[in-house]
Amino acid sequence: MGEQHRKEFHSGNLGGQLLGGDEFAENIFKQLEAKPIKPPTVEKIVDAVCTICDVKEKELSKPGRQRKLSEARGLIAWFVVDKRSVTLTSVAKKIERDLSACKCRC
């Protein structure tokens, strides 16, 4: 624990976060720029959360405040707000619930 700063661990690009020479780093960054990352669709978000929370998509539209379903809807809302990939309105339409049901309590 008492080791000093060791240059070999901080060399490379981005302060040692990317190992390799400048040419390697430039090549990687060019490849990343060539493939823009598409934000997830509302369908993919809902499907992923349903898988994680072990609920069926049709259950999300059920009325009531069942904890498991409320948490799944809240997780979907949190992800959408955090990533700004789709709107909460589109989520509400997808899960056939009022917009007020799509809120994150985190």
Protein Blocks (a to p, Z undefined) as FASTA:
>chain_A
ZZccdfklmgceehhpagcdfklmmmmmmmmmmmccddddfklmmmmmmmmnopafklmm
pgcjdfklmmmmmmmmmmmmmnomacfklmmmmnopafklmccfZZ
